[in-house]
Amino acid sequence: MGSVLFILAAVYAIIFLAGIFLADSMMFVPGPPSYADDRSIVKIPSANGLIVSAQLLENPAARYTILFSHGNAEDLGDLSWFLKEFYRHGFSVIAYDYSGYGTSSGKPSEQVVLDNAEAVYDYLTTKRGIAPERIIVWGRSIGSGPSTYLAATHKIGGLVIESGFTSAFRVMTRIRLLPFDRFDNLLKMRQINCPVLIIHGREDKIIPLRHGLQLFEAARQPKINFWVDRSGHNDLLIIAGEAYWETAGRFEQLVENSNK
């Protein structure tokens, strides 16, 4: 019995130390930039002298602006076609690269990424004059972290979480094993007062559906969900097709009704 307890304690100590010292390198996986800066890239000052690269598509007919936080191992160059789809479906949209991704300066960490998201929000509200209630914050995968943070700490019109997690560590551990975590979306979800849309693929093997289900259960009304049959983590939009954009339009109307 004593040797079993010793082994369990040793395993826990390894997990504990990995959580402290290796979490950032395990969570964030930026690749080489897929684009070069040009006139379409907006440079936004972030905390500690860092600069965030962003791309803004303004649709003159739009009622709402999407503030999009992307997934891992991608950047603005990979998102170009996707942002145009938001525009085509009647939204203005801004997406940004976390520090260390694309041409944004610095290295990513939980706090740095939260600062990046806050800088983009401030840019929209102060520099572009967009009313907070006209901003829909949309986060995919790891982007669910900064998006949930913004919704919990700032006034916005609505929150969309796509293929998101309850927390970063619980993607691997299922339950909370450590006294600390990264991007604790489940905790923050209970503090959010705006309309919420949760989107998740039923066959997601990277961030299983249970994360989406738990986030939806924790969210306050008004809220809607979109569970995509046969979809995994990276093919959700392809599988969902036009139903994806129909859901976005339905959520926009929910936000509009909540603003009245």
Backbone as a ProteinNet text record, in pm:
[ID]
protein_1_A
[PRIMARY]
MGSVLFILAAVYAIIFLAGIFLADSMMFVPGPPSYADDRSIVKIPSANGLIVSAQLLENPAARYTILFSHGNAEDLGDLSWFLKEFYRHGFSVIAYDYSGYGTSSGKPSEQVVLDNAEAVYDYLTTKRGIAPERIIVWGRSIGSGPSTYLAATHKIGGLVIESGFTSAFRVMTRIRLLPFDRFDNLLKMRQINCPVLIIHGREDKIIPLRHGLQLFEAARQPKINFWVDRSGHNDLLIIAGEAYWETAGRFEQLVENSNK
[TERTIARY]
83.1	0	86.1	192.5	280.2	346	387.8	452.7	353.2	227.3	124.5	100.6	90.4	69.9	187.7	307.8	427.7	424.6	385	378.8	274.3	156.7	51.2	96.7	166.6	216.6	319.6	404.4	506.3	442.4	341.6	270.2	203.3	139.1	71.6	173.4	289.9	393.4	440.6	452	494.2	388.6	261	152.1	149.6	170.4	169.8	279.6	401.6	513.3	495	441.1	415.1	312.7	211.3	110.4	168.3	269.4	331.2	427.7	515	626.2	605.9	517.3	504.1	369.4	278.4	142.1	139.2	212.2	206.9	258.9	369.8	426.5	339.1	261.7	171.5	41	-4.9	-132.2	-122.2	-15.2	-4.2	92.6	44.9	125.7	125.2	193.1	198.1	291.4	250.6	336.9	400.8	477.6	534	420.6	438.8	333.1	294.4	165.2	116.5	86.8	121	93.4	202	208.1	296.1	209.5	257.5	182.2	161.4	38.9	8.2	-96.6	-161.3	-256.1	-378.4	-405.6	-523.2	-499.8	-373.4	-339.9	-332.8	-415.3	-417.2	-326.2	-245.1	-154.5	-213	-240.9	-307.7	-215.1	-187.6	-102.7	-170.6	-94.4	-141.4	-58	-81.3	-9.2	139.7	220	364.3	436.9	385.1	452.4	436.9	352.6	333.3	238.1	249.9	166.6	89.4	-41	-129.8	-164.5	-151.8	-194.3	-340.9	-419.7	-562.6	-607.5	-720.4	-779.8	-927.4	-970.2	-1106.7	-1175.1	-1290.5	-1375.1	-1504.5	-1525.9	-1643.5	-1751.3	-1863.3	-1977.7	-2073.8	-2095.5	-2179.6	-2323.9	-2367.1	-2504.8	-2517.8	-2405.5	-2406.9	-2466	-2539.9	-2587.7	-2487	-2406.7	-2315.4	-2175.9	-2076.9	-1938.1	-1895.8	-1841.4	-1788.2	-1643.8	-1612.7	-1474.7	-1432.9	-1352.7	-1323.3	-1185.9	-1183.4	-1059.3	-1040.9	-933.7	-918.5	-863.8	-855.6	-803.1	-651.4	-599.6	-455.1	-398.1	-268.3	-195.9	-257.1	-312.2	-361.3	-342.2	-350.7	-335.7	-424.1	-409.3	-496.6	-491.4	-376.3	-365.7	-454.2	-460.9	-546.1	-693.9	-726.5	-865.1	-925.6	-848	-894.3	-1027.5	-1040.2	-1164.3	-1281.5	-1253.8	-1357	-1411	-1323.7	-1367.6	-1456.1	-1423.7	-1506.2	-1645.9	-1655.6	-1787	-1871.3	-1812	-1884.8	-1938.7	-1852.3	-1891	-2006.5	-1994.5	-2096.1	-2230.2	-2226.7	-2350.8	-2399.6	-2351.1	-2410.4	-2346.7	-2227.3	-2158.3	-2034.7	-1999.4	-1862.2	-1783.1	-1652.7	-1574.5	-1431.9	-1378.8	-1236.5	-1180.5	-1067.7	-994.7	-853.2	-787.3	-653.5	-567.8	-437.6	-343.6	-291.8	-288.7	-230.9	-81.2	-23.6	121.5	194.6	288.6	362.6	301.1	178.6	110.9	112.8	121.6	122.9	233.8	199.6	298.8	279.2	201.6	189.2	316.2	360.8	486.4	468.2	579.1	579.4	558.4	538.3	513.9	379.2	306.4	174.3	179.5	90.3	60.5	-85.7	-142	-282	-304.3	-224.6	-245.5	-218.6	-116.2	-83.9	-198.4	-256.4	-367.6	-490.7	-517.7	-628.5	-605.1	-479.9	-446	-466	-428.1	-447	-594.1	-679.9	-823.5	-880	-834.4	-882.1	-839.4	-719.7	-670.6	-757.3	-798.6	-882.8	-1021.5	-1075.1	-1204.2	-1196.2	-1090.6	-1074.1	-1060.5	-993	-979.2	-1116.3	-1200.6	-1333.8	-1417.5	-1414.9	-1504.6	-1452.9	-1322.1	-1268.3	-1222	-1150.9	-1098.1	-1201	-1283.1	-1381.4	-1520.5	-1538	-1665.6	-1781.8	-1753.1	-1858.8	-1913.9	-2044.7	-2108.1	-2086.7	-2055.2	-2030.2	-2142.6	-2269.2	-2381.8	-2395.7	-2314.4	-2313.6	-2195.5	-2128.6	-2015.8	-2057.9	-2040.9	-2059.2	-1920.9	-1885	-1754.2	-1766.6	-1678.1	-1687.4	-1551	-1544.3	-1417.5	-1423.1	-1323.6	-1316.3	-1201.7	-1228.5	-1127.4	-1054.6	-923.5	-852.9	-899.5	-957.1	-1014.2	-1133.7	-1186.3	-1294.7	-1246.8	-1115.9	-1061.1	-1071.5	-1007.6	-1018.6	-1160.8	-1239.4	-1376.2	-1463.4	-1453.9	-1530.8	-1486.7	-1357.3	-1305.5	-1366.2	-1369.6	-1427.3	-1574.6	-1647.6	-1790.7	-1815.7	-1725	-1741.5	-1698.9	-1616.7	-1558.1	-1593.7	-1656.4	-1687.6	-1831.5	-1886.6	-2019.4	-2008.4	-2087.7	-2092.2	-2236.7	-2261.9	-2395.8	-2425.9	-2327.3	-2348.7	-2217.3	-2222.3	-2103.2	-2131.2	-2039.8	-2046.2	-1920	-1938.6	-1826.1	-1839.5	-1740.6	-1739.3	-1627.4	-1663	-1564.1	-1476	-1536.2	-1461.2	-1452	-1370.3	-1349.6	-1398.4	-1422.7	-1459.7	-1339.9	-1222.7	-1096	-986	-871.2	-763	-713.5	-694.2	-641.3	-741.2	-871.4	-971.6	-992.3	-930.3	-929.6	-854.2	-750.1	-668.1	-711.2	-752.8	-775.7	-921.9	-1013.9	-1158.6	-1210	-1141	-1180.4	-1069.4	-1099.9	-999.4	-906.7	-782.2	-684.6	-594	-578.3	-482.1	-554.7	-490.7	-554.6	-554.5	-499.9	-497.9	-530.6	-567.3	-604.5	-575.3	-596.3	-584.7	-720.1	-758.3	-882.8	-1000.2	-1035.7	-1145.5	-1278.2	-1317.9	-1439.6	-1565.2	-1565.3	-1684.6	-1715.2	-1613.7	-1632.6	-1682.6	-1621	-1659.1	-1798.8	-1838.3	-1968.3	-2081	-2066.7	-2170.5	-2178.8	-2080.5	-2078.7	-2127	-2163.7	-2195.8	-2346.1	-2381.4	-2521.5	-2577.2	-2493.9	-2541.7	-2591.7	-2662.9	-2702.6	-2581.2	-2599.7	-2489.5	-2532.5	-2441.8	-2457.7	-2339.1	-2367.6	-2262.8	-2274.5	-2164.2	-2156.5	-2053	-2087.3	-1989.5	-2021.5	-1916.5	-1932.5	-1954.1	-2050.6	-2081.2	-1969.1	-1884.8	-1777.4	-1639.7	-1636.2	-1509.2	-1423.3	-1306.3	-1215.2	-1108.7	-1090.1	-988.3	-1044.7	-1159.4	-1232.3	-1371.4	-1392.8	-1517.1	-1642.1	-1753.3	-1881.6	-1919.2	-1874.6	-1913.1	-1875	-1767.9	-1728.7	-1836.4	-1883.9	-1989.7	-2117.4	-2151	-2272.1	-2264.1	-2149.2	-2133	-2134.9	-2073.6	-2076.5	-2218.8	-2293.3	-2431.1	-2516.5	-2497.4	-2573.9	-2543.4	-2418	-2378	-2423.1	-2444.7	-2481.8	-2621.7	-2640	-2771	-2854.6	-2983.6	-3072	-3055.3	-3075.8	-3113	-2993.3	-3015.2	-2906.5	-2963.3	-2882.1	-2917.5	-2793.3	-2813.8	-2700.2	-2714.6	-2604.3	-2600.3	-2502.2	-2554.6	-2472.2	-2468.1	-2350.1	-2335.9	-2307.5	-2401	-2386.1	-2269.9	-2197.6	-2087.6	-1968.2	-1968.5	-1858.8	-1754.1	-1626.8	-1516.3	-1476.5	-1348.5	-1301.3	-1271.3	-1214.3	-1167.4	-1249.4	-1357.9	-1441.3	-1583.4	-1604.4	-1739.6	-1810.3	-1744.5	-1807.5	-1836.9	-1746.8	-1767.2	-1888	-1898.8	-2009.8	-2140.7	-2136.8	-2259.5	-2313.7	-2225.8	-2268.6	-2348.4	-2453.4	-2530.3	-2603.1	-2623.9	-2687.9	-2604.1	-2473.3	-2384.2	-2422.7	-2441.4	-2471.3	-2617	-2704.7	-2842.8	-2848.5	-2765.2	-2758.3	-2701.2	-2599.9	-2543.5	-2649.5	-2730.5	-2837.7	-2943.8	-2975.4	-3074.4	-3022.8	-2893.4	-2836.1	-2832.3	-2801	-2803.2	-2940.6	-3046.2	-3181	-3208	-3156.1	-3169.4	-3101.6	-2981.9	-2910.8	-2990.1	-3042.7	-3120	-3242.2	-3311.4	-3427.7	-3390.6	-3272.8	-3227.6	-3187.7	-3150.2	-3109.7	-3229	-3349	-3464.9	-3513.9
-121.2	0	125.5	124.3	239.9	271	167.1	190	244.2	199.1	249.7	398.1	434.7	575.6	660.9	604.3	678.1	702.3	599.5	613.5	716.9	710.6	807.6	949.8	964.3	1096.1	1146.5	1056.8	1095.1	1137.5	1061.4	1096.1	1231.8	1253.7	1382.2	1496.1	1473.8	1577.4	1612.2	1510.8	1535.1	1617.2	1580.5	1655.4	1799.3	1815.1	1947.4	2035.3	1979.7	2057.3	2086.2	1988.6	2011.4	2122	2124.4	2228.8	2366.8	2375.3	2504.2	2548	2457.5	2497.4	2468.4	2375.9	2336.4	2370.6	2427.3	2449.5	2535.8	2646.8	2738.3	2672.3	2601.6	2538.5	2424.9	2363.5	2256	2311.4	2424.1	2481.4	2553.6	2630	2718	2659.2	2644.2	2582	2671.4	2785.5	2872.1	2814.7	2827.6	2786.5	2907.2	2887.2	3001.3	3086.7	3218.3	3303.4	3260.2	3257.3	3219.2	3341.5	3460.4	3583.5	3685.4	3790.6	3903.6	4026.6	4117.7	4239.6	4320.6	4368.6	4460	4558.7	4630	4733.3	4675.7	4547.6	4487.9	4452.3	4455.6	4418	4542.3	4544.2	4653.4	4616.7	4711.2	4688.6	4754.6	4673.6	4720.8	4705	4812.1	4800.4	4715.3	4623.3	4540.6	4572.5	4501.9	4528.3	4496.9	4562	4537.6	4562.7	4657.7	4697.5	4602.3	4501.4	4406.1	4464.2	4414.1	4459.6	4340.3	4357.9	4253.3	4283.7	4183.5	4195.3	4153.7	4234.8	4207	4239.4	4183.4	4212.6	4243.8	4358.4	4405.9	4415.5	4350.2	4362.8	4430.7	4553.4	4629.9	4618.3	4562.2	4549.6	4664.2	4756.3	4872.8	4837	4717.1	4676.2	4599.2	4575.9	4489.7	4560.1	4483.3	4532.2	4499.3	4394.7	4348.4	4322.9	4341.3	4310.3	4187.9	4088.5	3969	3995.1	3970.6	3972.3	3826.1	3780.8	3637.9	3603	3505.3	3450.5	3309.7	3287.2	3163.6	3047.3	2932.4	2811.8	2805.3	2693.6	2674.2	2642.6	2664.5	2627.9	2689.9	2811.7	2885.4	3033.8	3112.3	3256.4	3327	3457.3	3536.1	3492.2	3450.6	3404.1	3283.5	3193	3074.9	3109.3	3223.2	3260	3350.2	3392.7	3493.9	3457.1	3335.4	3292.9	3291	3250.4	3239.1	3376.3	3474.2	3610	3665.7	3633.8	3679.4	3618.1	3496.7	3434	3508.8	3553.9	3637.7	3762.6	3825.2	3945.9	3914.5	3803.7	3766.8	3738.7	3695.7	3664.3	3780.1	3901.2	4019.9	4072.5	4025	4071.8	4153.7	4247.7	4297.2	4201.7	4192.4	4096.9	4147.6	4124.6	4146.7	4019.9	3974.5	3861.7	3909.1	3842.9	3886.2	3764.2	3784.2	3678.7	3700.7	3592.7	3600.1	3628.4	3682.5	3705.5	3575.4	3584.9	3467.2	3397.2	3436.4	3380.7	3484.6	3436.2	3529.1	3631.2	3759.6	3865.4	3945.4	3889.1	3953.2	3928.6	4030.8	4020.1	3951.3	3899.5	3839.9	3689.4	3635	3491.8	3472.7	3366.7	3348.2	3288.4	3331.5	3271.7	3303.9	3246.3	3275.8	3425.8	3490.4	3632.1	3717.7	3684	3760.4	3753.1	3634.4	3618	3694.9	3694.6	3773.7	3922.6	3966	4106.3	4137.8	4043.9	4063	4084.6	3998.8	4008.3	4140.1	4181.4	4307	4425.2	4418.4	4526.2	4539.4	4426.8	4430.3	4483.7	4442.2	4494.8	4646.8	4693.2	4837.5	4910.9	4848.7	4908.9	4928.3	4826.5	4836	4944.2	4949.1	5039.9	5183.2	5201.7	5337.3	5395.6	5317.3	5367.2	5362.5	5258.1	5242.4	5289.5	5317.6	5371.4	5273.8	5145.5	5044.2	5023.7	5033.9	5016	4872.8	4853.9	4718.8	4620.7	4669.6	4579	4538.1	4598.1	4561.4	4470.2	4419.3	4327.8	4187.3	4091	3949.9	3886.3	3838.2	3775.8	3627.6	3581	3443.9	3377.8	3266.8	3197.8	3052.4	3008.9	2868.9	2798.7	2680.7	2596.7	2674.4	2692.6	2766.5	2912.2	2961.3	3095.4	3109.8	2997.4	3004.1	3067.8	3056.3	3114.2	3265.6	3336.7	3483.1	3531.7	3456.1	3499.2	3494	3386.1	3374.2	3478.8	3505.4	3610.7	3746.4	3782.3	3911.1	3919.5	3810.7	3811	3823.2	3771	3775	3908.2	3984.9	4105.7	4234.7	4224.8	4342.5	4334.3	4447.1	4451.1	4413.8	4315	4275.8	4240.1	4221.8	4185.6	4038.2	3952.5	3809.2	3733.5	3606.8	3521.4	3392.8	3355.3	3227.8	3148	3026.6	2936.5	2818.1	2800.2	2692.6	2594.8	2469.1	2363.9	2402.8	2463.5	2512.7	2410.8	2444.6	2354.8	2416.9	2331.1	2379.3	2446.7	2389.6	2451.5	2380.2	2443.4	2387.1	2254.1	2245.4	2122.5	2007.4	2039.7	1933.7	1870.1	1923.8	1853.7	1721.6	1723.1	1603.6	1522.5	1590.7	1520.5	1486.2	1543	1525.7	1595	1576.6	1640.6	1733.9	1820.6	1914.7	1843.8	1825.1	1755.7	1851.4	1971.8	2065.7	2183.8	2250.7	2367.2	2491.2	2479.2	2589.9	2533	2618.3	2575.3	2689.2	2667.1	2770.7	2784.1	2908	2934.8	2856.2	2887.1	2817.2	2872.9	2827.5	2877.4	2839.7	2723.2	2677.8	2770.1	2810.7	2903.3	3038.6	3089	3220.6	3219.6	3106.4	3100.2	3136.6	3102.7	3130.6	3279.5	3358	3501.8	3584.8	3519.2	3588.4	3614.6	3737.6	3778.1	3801.2	3794.3	3818	3687.2	3693.4	3571.1	3487.8	3356.1	3262.7	3159.4	3131.5	3022.1	2928	2799	2697.6	2607	2595.7	2510.7	2401.7	2276.9	2169.7	2052.4	1986.8	1866.3	1745.2	1663.2	1546.2	1441.5	1442.6	1343.6	1406.3	1517.4	1585.6	1498	1458.3	1374.7	1457.7	1581	1666.4	1733.9	1797.4	1853.1	1789.7	1683.5	1606.8	1689.4	1640.6	1708.8	1740.3	1659.4	1684.9	1825.3	1881.9	2018.4	2117.6	2103.1	2190.1	2175	2051.3	2026.4	2091.5	2081.2	2140.6	2293	2349.3	2494.8	2543.8	2470.5	2510.1	2501.1	2396.6	2381.6	2495.9	2539.2	2644.8	2783.1	2800.7	2933	2972.3	3101.9	3154.4	3176.9	3185.3	3223	3372.1	3414.7	3332.5	3261.2	3140.3	3062.7	2964.3	2930	2826.8	2743.3	2624	2538.6	2486.9	2438.1	2378.4	2262.4	2141	2020.6	1960.8	1952.1	1915.7	1766	1693.2	1549.3	1519.7	1413.3	1359.7	1454.3	1560.3	1657.2	1632.4	1646.2	1643	1783.5	1803	1931.8	2031.1	1982.8	2074.2	2071.8	1996.6	1991.4	2039.4	2109.2	2146.1	2230.4	2332.8	2421.3	2347.6	2259.7	2183.7	2092.3	2023.8	1931	2007.4	2115	2189.8	2261.9	2310.2	2380.2	2505.9	2529.8	2652.8	2659.6	2543.9	2543.8	2621.6	2625	2702.5	2850.2	2901.8	3044.1	3074.1	2977.8	2995.9	3007.8	2929.2	2937.6	3071.7	3119.8	3251.5	3359.6	3349.6	3447.2	3438.3	3316.9	3298.9	3358	3340.1	3396.5	3548.3	3602.6	3747.9	3803.7	3735.5	3781.6	3770.6	3665.2	3651.6	3767.3	3804.7	3918.9	4047.9	4063.9	4183.8	4195	4085.4	4086.6	4117.2	4069.9	4096.7	4240.2	4308.9	4450.4	4545.5	4494.3	4581.3	4615.5
0	0	0	81.5	88.9	-43.8	-117	-247	-348.3	-342.1	-432.4	-407.6	-280.1	-245.5	-289.7	-276.4	-318.8	-469.4	-545.4	-690.1	-729.3	-664.2	-693.4	-660.8	-547.6	-509.5	-610.1	-658.6	-755.8	-887.9	-931.8	-1054.8	-1042	-926.6	-905.1	-904.9	-843.8	-840.4	-981.3	-1066.6	-1205.1	-1278.2	-1258.5	-1321.4	-1270.3	-1141.1	-1078.8	-1138.7	-1147.7	-1201.2	-1350.5	-1424.1	-1566.2	-1584.2	-1496	-1502.6	-1480	-1394	-1364.1	-1474.9	-1515.7	-1602.2	-1751.3	-1784.2	-1924.9	-1986.3	-1905.7	-1954.4	-2080.3	-2079.1	-2193.2	-2320.7	-2310.3	-2429.9	-2480.3	-2390.2	-2431.2	-2488	-2435.9	-2479.9	-2612.7	-2630.3	-2746.9	-2848.4	-2971.9	-3077.1	-3201.2	-3194.7	-3313.9	-3419.9	-3544.2	-3653.9	-3718.6	-3823.7	-3896.7	-3953.1	-3962.3	-4017.8	-4158.3	-4184.8	-4317.6	-4404.1	-4353.2	-4426.4	-4394.1	-4473.5	-4446.9	-4422.1	-4339.9	-4311.7	-4439.7	-4457.3	-4565.5	-4515.2	-4604.5	-4563.5	-4492.8	-4512.5	-4449.6	-4302.6	-4258.9	-4121.5	-4034.2	-3931	-3833.4	-3716.8	-3674.3	-3561.9	-3436.4	-3334.6	-3213.8	-3094.8	-3019.7	-2900.8	-2793.9	-2735.7	-2625.7	-2502.2	-2392.3	-2267.8	-2282.9	-2200.6	-2193.9	-2326	-2404.2	-2526.4	-2643.2	-2630.4	-2739.5	-2844.6	-2966.1	-3077.1	-3133.6	-3146	-3196.6	-3342.1	-3427	-3566.1	-3576.2	-3645	-3659.3	-3799.9	-3837.3	-3968.1	-3946.8	-3998.2	-3981.1	-4117	-4127.8	-4246.5	-4202.5	-4247.8	-4207.5	-4315	-4276.6	-4365.2	-4334.4	-4427.5	-4398.8	-4364.6	-4403.1	-4374.4	-4243.6	-4175.3	-4056.2	-3935	-3856.1	-3727.4	-3616.8	-3637.5	-3533.3	-3589.7	-3503.4	-3536	-3457.8	-3526.1	-3462.1	-3419.8	-3293.3	-3245.8	-3233.5	-3330	-3343	-3286.5	-3194.9	-3139.5	-3195	-3268.3	-3345.3	-3264	-3328.8	-3265.8	-3271.5	-3226.6	-3220.9	-3359	-3373.5	-3495.7	-3620.7	-3607.6	-3723.2	-3698.7	-3806	-3790.6	-3893.8	-3904.8	-3990.4	-4136.8	-4181.9	-4319.9	-4346.3	-4250.1	-4263.5	-4255.6	-4191.8	-4166.9	-4273.6	-4369.7	-4464.3	-4528.4	-4577.6	-4643.8	-4545.7	-4421.2	-4319	-4281	-4268.4	-4234.8	-4345.9	-4468.9	-4581	-4576.4	-4520.7	-4505.3	-4402.7	-4294.8	-4199.3	-4270.4	-4347.1	-4421.6	-4517.4	-4588.8	-4687	-4621.6	-4494.6	-4424	-4337.2	-4365.5	-4306.3	-4179.2	-4145.4	-4026.1	-4063.3	-3977.3	-3974.4	-3885.7	-3906.6	-3828.9	-3811.5	-3692.7	-3667.1	-3604.4	-3657.3	-3600	-3571.4	-3480.9	-3439.4	-3410.6	-3413.9	-3377.7	-3236.5	-3158.8	-3025.3	-3036.4	-2932.8	-2931.6	-2964.8	-3058.6	-3102.1	-3221.3	-3258.7	-3374.9	-3487	-3611.4	-3723.5	-3707.3	-3721.8	-3706.3	-3576.2	-3482.3	-3350.4	-3269.4	-3197.5	-3124.1	-2989.6	-2935.8	-2803.5	-2803.6	-2684.4	-2666.8	-2598.5	-2634.1	-2575.2	-2434.9	-2352.2	-2222.7	-2195.5	-2093.2	-2063.9	-2046.7	-1961.8	-1935.7	-2058.8	-2134.6	-2255	-2355.1	-2372.8	-2467.1	-2419.3	-2289.3	-2235.7	-2261.3	-2243.6	-2272.4	-2420.4	-2507.5	-2651.7	-2684.3	-2629.6	-2656.5	-2605.9	-2488.8	-2431.2	-2517.5	-2573	-2659.1	-2784.4	-2841.5	-2961.3	-2926.4	-2812.8	-2767.2	-2749.6	-2685.5	-2664.5	-2797.6	-2892.8	-3025.3	-3090.5	-3081.4	-3141	-3074.5	-2942	-2870.6	-2866.3	-2859.3	-2846.4	-2979.7	-3058.9	-3186.5	-3298.9	-3299.4	-3406.4	-3365.1	-3237.6	-3190.5	-3195.6	-3184.8	-3188.7	-3048.5	-3033.6	-2903.4	-2854.8	-2726.9	-2674.9	-2702.7	-2694.9	-2717.8	-2864.4	-2951.7	-3092.5	-3127.2	-3025.2	-3044.6	-3002.4	-3092.5	-3058.9	-3052.6	-2936.1	-2915.6	-2950.9	-3039.4	-3093.7	-3078.1	-3006.4	-2985.9	-3026.4	-3102.9	-3145	-3074.5	-3018	-2956.4	-2845	-2856.3	-2751.1	-2744.2	-2853.6	-2853.4	-2761.5	-2712.4	-2614.1	-2484.1	-2454.5	-2331.5	-2327.2	-2422.3	-2421.1	-2446.7	-2521.8	-2551	-2426.1	-2351	-2227.5	-2126.9	-2123.5	-2035.2	-2068.5	-2196.6	-2236	-2196.4	-2218.9	-2187.2	-2038	-1957.1	-1811.9	-1751.4	-1823.1	-1764	-1836.9	-1954.8	-2033.8	-2085.9	-2114.7	-2175.3	-2322	-2364.7	-2505.2	-2540.4	-2669.8	-2712.1	-2695.6	-2725.5	-2717.2	-2724.1	-2682.7	-2679.2	-2754.8	-2845.9	-2916.6	-2884.2	-2835.8	-2810.2	-2905	-2989.9	-3089.6	-3059.7	-3035.2	-3007.1	-2889.2	-2787.6	-2672.2	-2559.5	-2460.1	-2346.5	-2216.2	-2117.4	-1984.7	-1918.5	-1936.7	-1897.9	-1974.3	-1984	-2065.2	-2009.4	-1877	-1819.7	-1827.9	-1819.9	-1818.8	-1956.1	-2057.2	-2186	-2171.6	-2089.2	-2068.2	-1946.3	-1839.9	-1713.1	-1686.7	-1763.3	-1746.1	-1619.7	-1507	-1381.4	-1336.9	-1240.5	-1191.7	-1093.3	-1133.4	-1049.9	-973.6	-1023.7	-965.8	-903.5	-808.6	-745.5	-834.7	-953.9	-1050.3	-1187	-1278.6	-1413.1	-1509	-1636.9	-1738.4	-1809.5	-1838.5	-1910.2	-1850.7	-1728.2	-1661.8	-1712.4	-1830.2	-1894.3	-1817.8	-1757.5	-1685.8	-1569.2	-1497.3	-1385	-1435.2	-1540.9	-1592.9	-1654.4	-1712.8	-1779.1	-1683.5	-1558.2	-1459.2	-1425.9	-1472.7	-1444.3	-1563.6	-1672.5	-1797.5	-1806.3	-1844.2	-1847.8	-1987.7	-2089.9	-2225.9	-2288	-2401	-2472.1	-2512.6	-2509.4	-2535.3	-2638.9	-2732.5	-2828.7	-2811.7	-2791.1	-2783	-2904.7	-2980.7	-3099.5	-3074	-3105.6	-3085.3	-3176	-3224.2	-3303.9	-3214.9	-3251	-3168.1	-3168.7	-3272.8	-3284.3	-3259.1	-3190.3	-3161.8	-3069.8	-3116.6	-3038.3	-2966.6	-3007.8	-2945.5	-2820.5	-2834.8	-2720.4	-2724.8	-2649.3	-2660.7	-2631.8	-2683.8	-2672.7	-2528.4	-2433.4	-2293.7	-2249.3	-2305.3	-2270.3	-2314.2	-2437.5	-2485.8	-2405	-2371.7	-2293.1	-2155.9	-2091.9	-1958.7	-1964.6	-2067.6	-2083	-2106.1	-2188.2	-2215.3	-2089.2	-2012.5	-1888.6	-1792	-1787	-1693.5	-1738.1	-1869	-1921.4	-1876	-1853.4	-1818.2	-1944.3	-1925.6	-2035.2	-2065.7	-2190.9	-2306.1	-2367.4	-2413.3	-2471.6	-2572.6	-2672.6	-2768.9	-2796.6	-2852.2	-2887	-3027.9	-3081.3	-3214.7	-3207.9	-3193.7	-3188.9	-3329.5	-3386.4	-3527.9	-3540.8	-3596.5	-3617.2	-3711.4	-3680.2	-3762.9	-3771.7	-3693.6	-3702.1	-3594.7	-3634.6	-3540.4	-3500.4	-3471.3	-3420.7	-3531.9	-3641.4	-3745.4	-3873.5	-3873.8	-3994.1	-3967.2	-3856.8	-3815.1	-3919.9	-3968.7	-4066.4	-4196.6	-4236.9	-4360	-4346.2	-4233.4	-4211.6	-4194.2	-4117	-4087.8	-4210.2	-4296.1	-4415.7	-4384.7	-4461.2	-4446.3	-4312.2	-4247.7	-4115.7	-4013	-4034.9	-3948	-3952.3	-4073.3	-4089.4	-4053.4	-4073.9	-4029.1	-3876.9	-3808.1	-3661.4	-3619	-3691.1	-3660.6	-3675.3	-3779.6	-3800.1	-3692.3	-3650.4	-3543.8	-3413.2	-3387.9	-3265.7	-3272.2	-3390.1	-3405.7	-3369.1	-3410.8	-3378.1	-3228.2	-3164.1	-3019.4	-2948	-2993.9	-2935.2	-2958.1	-3078.9	-3110.4	-3019.5	-2998.9	-2911.3	-2767	-2724.4	-2587.2	-2566.2	-2676	-2666.8	-2661.4	-2690.5	-2694.9	-2554
[MASK]
++++++++++++++++++++++++++++++++++++++++++++++++++++++++++++++++++++++++++++++++++++++++++++++++++++++++++++++++++++++++++++++++++++++++++++++++++++++++++++++++++++++++++++++++++++++++++++++++++++++++++++++++++++++++++++++++++++++++++++++++++++++++++++++++++++

